[in-house]
Amino acid sequence: MDFVNSAILGLVQGFTEFLPISSTAHLIIVPFLLKIKEEFLKSLVFDVFLHSGTLLAVLIYYKNKIIKIIVAFLKGIYNKDKRENIDFKLALYIIFASLPAFIFGYFFKDIIERVFRNPVFPALFLIIFAILLLLADRKKNQEKELAKLNFIDAITIGFFQVIALLPGVSRSGITITAGLFLGYKRTDAAEFSFLISIPVISGAVVFSIKDILEKKTDSADLIILITGFVFAFLSGIIAIKFLLSYVKKFSYLIFVVYRIILGFIILLLLFS
């Protein structure tokens, strides 16, 4: 049964990491509904493997763009004439947009998790930030493309990403919301959200490596970890493709409605 639950949680992580519906809230409610009580599936090791799966998903999906950005960045370091390249600037914007989350996460993540441990908070944040997404999505003149991104916009989105430290906010949801408020197209706001997830998720994985190495896992646990990783990777790829395709034609309203319904369901379950 552990393998089945591992696959389920992998699917949940992959889909909800990139869709603006909060992976944290779903990883609270799904185990509760399915009565998943295995301690290993709540461990840091398992959590890191799930995030590694979603990290690989975005790396694979954007591999060509990432290579271009890295090459342009390296060229720009040694040649100032190359610093006007769009990809060089995008590399800088991704770095600067990621810094606020790194800094606040490093100093305040544990405090935030203790203060907002009660499941009521994720439910409330699902609803509150769904309304914020709705307001952003209805903003007029969303015509900016990623090529027009500037430092102020990048750092603004980066500070919005800090809010995702609160459970139930959704990292992709709040960064997409910021992009929409700043006037970017729905697809471009989503794309930048995915790109700045790379250093953030990578940082979370790297900071956890020491703790992972200190824990002993047997062959059965390793299979469970690999199962969660694979399903998080596959569902992550599907989620990225789906969202980018969907918002080319439709608004984010469906995700707003879903978040509000889920928030109220969690509240009803908690108080019943």
Contacts in CASP RR format, 6 or more apart in sequence:
PFRMAT RR
TARGET T0000
AUTHOR 0000-0000-0000
METHOD contacts of the structure
MODEL  1
MDFVNSAILGLVQGFTEFLPISSTAHLIIVPFLLKIKEEFLKSLVFDVFL
HSGTLLAVLIYYKNKIIKIIVAFLKGIYNKDKRENIDFKLALYIIFASLP
AFIFGYFFKDIIERVFRNPVFPALFLIIFAILLLLADRKKNQEKELAKLN
FIDAITIGFFQVIALLPGVSRSGITITAGLFLGYKRTDAAEFSFLISIPV
ISGAVVFSIKDILEKKTDSADLIILITGFVFAFLSGIIAIKFLLSYVKKF
SYLIFVVYRIILGFIILLLLFS
1 38 0 8 1.000
2 38 0 8 1.000
2 40 0 8 1.000
2 41 0 8 1.000
2 220 0 8 1.000
2 224 0 8 1.000
3 223 0 8 1.000
3 224 0 8 1.000
3 227 0 8 1.000
5 31 0 8 1.000
5 34 0 8 1.000
5 36 0 8 1.000
5 38 0 8 1.000
5 41 0 8 1.000
6 41 0 8 1.000
6 46 0 8 1.000
6 224 0 8 1.000
6 225 0 8 1.000
6 227 0 8 1.000
6 228 0 8 1.000
6 231 0 8 1.000
7 227 0 8 1.000
7 228 0 8 1.000
7 231 0 8 1.000
8 30 0 8 1.000
8 34 0 8 1.000
8 36 0 8 1.000
8 231 0 8 1.000
9 27 0 8 1.000
9 30 0 8 1.000
9 31 0 8 1.000
9 36 0 8 1.000
9 41 0 8 1.000
9 46 0 8 1.000
9 50 0 8 1.000
9 228 0 8 1.000
9 231 0 8 1.000
10 50 0 8 1.000
10 227 0 8 1.000
10 228 0 8 1.000
10 229 0 8 1.000
10 231 0 8 1.000
10 232 0 8 1.000
10 235 0 8 1.000
11 231 0 8 1.000
11 232 0 8 1.000
11 235 0 8 1.000
12 23 0 8 1.000
12 26 0 8 1.000
12 27 0 8 1.000
12 30 0 8 1.000
12 235 0 8 1.000
13 23 0 8 1.000
13 27 0 8 1.000
13 50 0 8 1.000
13 51 0 8 1.000
13 53 0 8 1.000
13 54 0 8 1.000
13 228 0 8 1.000
13 232 0 8 1.000
13 235 0 8 1.000
14 23 0 8 1.000
14 50 0 8 1.000
14 53 0 8 1.000
14 54 0 8 1.000
14 57 0 8 1.000
14 231 0 8 1.000
14 232 0 8 1.000
14 233 0 8 1.000
14 235 0 8 1.000
14 236 0 8 1.000
14 239 0 8 1.000
15 235 0 8 1.000
15 236 0 8 1.000
15 238 0 8 1.000
15 239 0 8 1.000
16 22 0 8 1.000
16 23 0 8 1.000
16 25 0 8 1.000
16 26 0 8 1.000
16 27 0 8 1.000
16 170 0 8 1.000
16 239 0 8 1.000
17 23 0 8 1.000
17 51 0 8 1.000
17 54 0 8 1.000
17 171 0 8 1.000
17 172 0 8 1.000
17 197 0 8 1.000
17 232 0 8 1.000
17 236 0 8 1.000
17 239 0 8 1.000
18 54 0 8 1.000
18 57 0 8 1.000
18 58 0 8 1.000
18 172 0 8 1.000
18 194 0 8 1.000
18 197 0 8 1.000
18 236 0 8 1.000
18 239 0 8 1.000
18 240 0 8 1.000
18 243 0 8 1.000
19 172 0 8 1.000
19 239 0 8 1.000
19 242 0 8 1.000
19 243 0 8 1.000
19 255 0 8 1.000
20 133 0 8 1.000
20 170 0 8 1.000
20 172 0 8 1.000
20 173 0 8 1.000
20 176 0 8 1.000
20 177 0 8 1.000
20 243 0 8 1.000
20 252 0 8 1.000
20 255 0 8 1.000
20 259 0 8 1.000
21 126 0 8 1.000
21 170 0 8 1.000
21 173 0 8 1.000
21 255 0 8 1.000
21 258 0 8 1.000
21 259 0 8 1.000
21 262 0 8 1.000
22 122 0 8 1.000
22 125 0 8 1.000
22 126 0 8 1.000
22 167 0 8 1.000
22 168 0 8 1.000
22 169 0 8 1.000
22 170 0 8 1.000
22 173 0 8 1.000
22 259 0 8 1.000
23 170 0 8 1.000
23 171 0 8 1.000
24 122 0 8 1.000
24 167 0 8 1.000
24 168 0 8 1.000
24 170 0 8 1.000
25 122 0 8 1.000
25 123 0 8 1.000
25 125 0 8 1.000
25 126 0 8 1.000
25 167 0 8 1.000
25 168 0 8 1.000
25 170 0 8 1.000
25 262 0 8 1.000
25 263 0 8 1.000
25 266 0 8 1.000
28 119 0 8 1.000
28 122 0 8 1.000
28 167 0 8 1.000
28 266 0 8 1.000
29 262 0 8 1.000
29 265 0 8 1.000
29 266 0 8 1.000
29 269 0 8 1.000
30 36 0 8 1.000
31 37 0 8 1.000
31 41 0 8 1.000
31 42 0 8 1.000
32 269 0 8 1.000
40 46 0 8 1.000
40 221 0 8 1.000
40 224 0 8 1.000
41 224 0 8 1.000
43 215 0 8 1.000
44 208 0 8 1.000
44 211 0 8 1.000
44 212 0 8 1.000
44 215 0 8 1.000
45 211 0 8 1.000
45 212 0 8 1.000
45 215 0 8 1.000
45 217 0 8 1.000
45 221 0 8 1.000
45 225 0 8 1.000
46 224 0 8 1.000
46 225 0 8 1.000
46 228 0 8 1.000
47 208 0 8 1.000
48 204 0 8 1.000
48 205 0 8 1.000
48 208 0 8 1.000
48 212 0 8 1.000
49 225 0 8 1.000
49 226 0 8 1.000
49 228 0 8 1.000
49 229 0 8 1.000
49 232 0 8 1.000
50 228 0 8 1.000
50 229 0 8 1.000
50 232 0 8 1.000
51 201 0 8 1.000
51 204 0 8 1.000
51 205 0 8 1.000
51 232 0 8 1.000
52 205 0 8 1.000
52 229 0 8 1.000
52 232 0 8 1.000
53 228 0 8 1.000
53 229 0 8 1.000
53 230 0 8 1.000
53 232 0 8 1.000
53 233 0 8 1.000
53 236 0 8 1.000
54 197 0 8 1.000
54 201 0 8 1.000
54 232 0 8 1.000
54 233 0 8 1.000
54 236 0 8 1.000
55 197 0 8 1.000
55 198 0 8 1.000
55 201 0 8 1.000
55 202 0 8 1.000
55 205 0 8 1.000
56 229 0 8 1.000
56 233 0 8 1.000
57 232 0 8 1.000
57 233 0 8 1.000
57 234 0 8 1.000
57 235 0 8 1.000
57 236 0 8 1.000
57 237 0 8 1.000
57 239 0 8 1.000
57 240 0 8 1.000
58 194 0 8 1.000
58 195 0 8 1.000
58 197 0 8 1.000
58 198 0 8 1.000
58 201 0 8 1.000
58 236 0 8 1.000
58 240 0 8 1.000
59 66 0 8 1.000
59 198 0 8 1.000
60 233 0 8 1.000
60 237 0 8 1.000
61 194 0 8 1.000
61 237 0 8 1.000
61 240 0 8 1.000
61 241 0 8 1.000
62 194 0 8 1.000
62 195 0 8 1.000
62 198 0 8 1.000
65 195 0 8 1.000
66 198 0 8 1.000
68 87 0 8 1.000
69 87 0 8 1.000
69 90 0 8 1.000
69 91 0 8 1.000
69 94 0 8 1.000
70 91 0 8 1.000
71 87 0 8 1.000
72 82 0 8 1.000
72 85 0 8 1.000
72 86 0 8 1.000
72 87 0 8 1.000
72 88 0 8 1.000
72 90 0 8 1.000
72 91 0 8 1.000
73 87 0 8 1.000
73 88 0 8 1.000
73 91 0 8 1.000
73 92 0 8 1.000
75 82 0 8 1.000
75 85 0 8 1.000
75 88 0 8 1.000
76 82 0 8 1.000
76 83 0 8 1.000
76 85 0 8 1.000
76 88 0 8 1.000
82 88 0 8 1.000
83 89 0 8 1.000
86 147 0 8 1.000
89 149 0 8 1.000
90 146 0 8 1.000
90 149 0 8 1.000
90 195 0 8 1.000
92 151 0 8 1.000
93 149 0 8 1.000
93 150 0 8 1.000
93 151 0 8 1.000
93 154 0 8 1.000
94 154 0 8 1.000
94 195 0 8 1.000
94 196 0 8 1.000
94 198 0 8 1.000
94 199 0 8 1.000
95 199 0 8 1.000
96 151 0 8 1.000
96 154 0 8 1.000
96 155 0 8 1.000
96 158 0 8 1.000
97 154 0 8 1.000
97 155 0 8 1.000
97 157 0 8 1.000
97 158 0 8 1.000
97 161 0 8 1.000
97 192 0 8 1.000
97 196 0 8 1.000
98 158 0 8 1.000
98 161 0 8 1.000
98 196 0 8 1.000
98 199 0 8 1.000
98 200 0 8 1.000
99 158 0 8 1.000
100 155 0 8 1.000
100 158 0 8 1.000
100 159 0 8 1.000
100 161 0 8 1.000
100 162 0 8 1.000
101 158 0 8 1.000
101 161 0 8 1.000
101 162 0 8 1.000
101 164 0 8 1.000
101 165 0 8 1.000
101 200 0 8 1.000
102 199 0 8 1.000
102 200 0 8 1.000
102 203 0 8 1.000
104 162 0 8 1.000
104 165 0 8 1.000
105 112 0 8 1.000
105 162 0 8 1.000
105 165 0 8 1.000
106 207 0 8 1.000
108 165 0 8 1.000
109 165 0 8 1.000
112 165 0 8 1.000
112 166 0 8 1.000
113 167 0 8 1.000
116 122 0 8 1.000
116 166 0 8 1.000
116 167 0 8 1.000
119 266 0 8 1.000
119 270 0 8 1.000
120 267 0 8 1.000
120 270 0 8 1.000
121 166 0 8 1.000
121 167 0 8 1.000
121 168 0 8 1.000
122 167 0 8 1.000
122 168 0 8 1.000
122 263 0 8 1.000
122 266 0 8 1.000
123 168 0 8 1.000
123 262 0 8 1.000
123 263 0 8 1.000
123 264 0 8 1.000
123 266 0 8 1.000
123 267 0 8 1.000
123 270 0 8 1.000
124 263 0 8 1.000
124 267 0 8 1.000
125 166 0 8 1.000
125 167 0 8 1.000
125 168 0 8 1.000
125 169 0 8 1.000
126 168 0 8 1.000
126 170 0 8 1.000
126 259 0 8 1.000
126 260 0 8 1.000
126 262 0 8 1.000
126 263 0 8 1.000
126 266 0 8 1.000
127 259 0 8 1.000
127 260 0 8 1.000
127 263 0 8 1.000
127 264 0 8 1.000
129 163 0 8 1.000
129 168 0 8 1.000
129 169 0 8 1.000
129 170 0 8 1.000
129 173 0 8 1.000
129 174 0 8 1.000
129 177 0 8 1.000
129 259 0 8 1.000
130 255 0 8 1.000
130 256 0 8 1.000
130 257 0 8 1.000
130 259 0 8 1.000
130 260 0 8 1.000
131 256 0 8 1.000
131 260 0 8 1.000
132 174 0 8 1.000
132 177 0 8 1.000
133 173 0 8 1.000
133 176 0 8 1.000
133 177 0 8 1.000
133 180 0 8 1.000
133 252 0 8 1.000
133 255 0 8 1.000
133 256 0 8 1.000
133 259 0 8 1.000
134 252 0 8 1.000
134 253 0 8 1.000
134 256 0 8 1.000
136 176 0 8 1.000
136 177 0 8 1.000
136 178 0 8 1.000
136 179 0 8 1.000
136 180 0 8 1.000
136 181 0 8 1.000
137 180 0 8 1.000
137 186 0 8 1.000
137 251 0 8 1.000
137 252 0 8 1.000
137 253 0 8 1.000
137 256 0 8 1.000
138 251 0 8 1.000
139 180 0 8 1.000
139 181 0 8 1.000
139 183 0 8 1.000
141 183 0 8 1.000
142 180 0 8 1.000
142 183 0 8 1.000
142 184 0 8 1.000
142 185 0 8 1.000
142 186 0 8 1.000
143 183 0 8 1.000
143 185 0 8 1.000
144 182 0 8 1.000
144 183 0 8 1.000
144 184 0 8 1.000
144 185 0 8 1.000
144 188 0 8 1.000
145 184 0 8 1.000
145 185 0 8 1.000
145 188 0 8 1.000
146 184 0 8 1.000
146 188 0 8 1.000
146 191 0 8 1.000
146 192 0 8 1.000
149 184 0 8 1.000
149 192 0 8 1.000
153 179 0 8 1.000
153 182 0 8 1.000
153 184 0 8 1.000
154 192 0 8 1.000
156 178 0 8 1.000
156 182 0 8 1.000
157 175 0 8 1.000
157 178 0 8 1.000
157 179 0 8 1.000
157 182 0 8 1.000
157 192 0 8 1.000
157 193 0 8 1.000
157 196 0 8 1.000
158 175 0 8 1.000
158 178 0 8 1.000
158 196 0 8 1.000
160 174 0 8 1.000
160 175 0 8 1.000
160 177 0 8 1.000
160 178 0 8 1.000
161 171 0 8 1.000
161 174 0 8 1.000
161 175 0 8 1.000
161 178 0 8 1.000
161 196 0 8 1.000
161 200 0 8 1.000
163 169 0 8 1.000
163 174 0 8 1.000
164 170 0 8 1.000
164 171 0 8 1.000
164 173 0 8 1.000
164 174 0 8 1.000
164 175 0 8 1.000
170 259 0 8 1.000
171 193 0 8 1.000
171 197 0 8 1.000
171 200 0 8 1.000
172 190 0 8 1.000
172 193 0 8 1.000
172 194 0 8 1.000
172 197 0 8 1.000
173 193 0 8 1.000
173 255 0 8 1.000
175 189 0 8 1.000
175 192 0 8 1.000
175 193 0 8 1.000
175 196 0 8 1.000
176 186 0 8 1.000
176 189 0 8 1.000
176 190 0 8 1.000
176 193 0 8 1.000
176 252 0 8 1.000
178 189 0 8 1.000
179 188 0 8 1.000
179 189 0 8 1.000
179 192 0 8 1.000
179 193 0 8 1.000
180 186 0 8 1.000
180 189 0 8 1.000
180 252 0 8 1.000
184 192 0 8 1.000
186 247 0 8 1.000
186 248 0 8 1.000
186 251 0 8 1.000
186 252 0 8 1.000
187 244 0 8 1.000
187 247 0 8 1.000
187 248 0 8 1.000
190 243 0 8 1.000
190 244 0 8 1.000
190 247 0 8 1.000
191 244 0 8 1.000
194 240 0 8 1.000
217 225 0 8 1.000
END
